[in-house]
């Protein structure tokens, strides 16, 4: 569970960075973001300005901020209070992972390498795999 909390926190920091750069309230090269995840020498603005960069009229980074907070809170809730159920958490993460796959497809179509995007999608993939390993017996061993 601590690993999932760490992943959610890292995902939130990346989403915060991308959102702040998108809004123009932060520079691309900031000291607190590892250089490999910075938007330096990327064409990230091309993905942000495409239909793949917006969901329900807001940037994906905006939704990522809320998603990673939600993951953090539900993991704490499950860990401490066994609420919500693991199946609810798994479905939430499954939907986010499916959206990540769609956005990765968008990166391929547009031929854009956005390192923070790829990093966030990798975190979503790892969270999904960890929860799948925990949820697999719940769904498939009856």
Secondary structure, 3 states (H helix, E strand, C coil): CHHHHHHHHHHHHHHHHHHHHHHCCCCCCCCCCCHHHCCCCCCHHHHHCCHHHEECCEEHHHHHHHHHHHHHHHHHHHHHHCCCCHHHHHHHHHHHHHHHHHHHHHHHHHCCCCHHHHHHHHHHHHHHHHHHHHHHHHHHCC
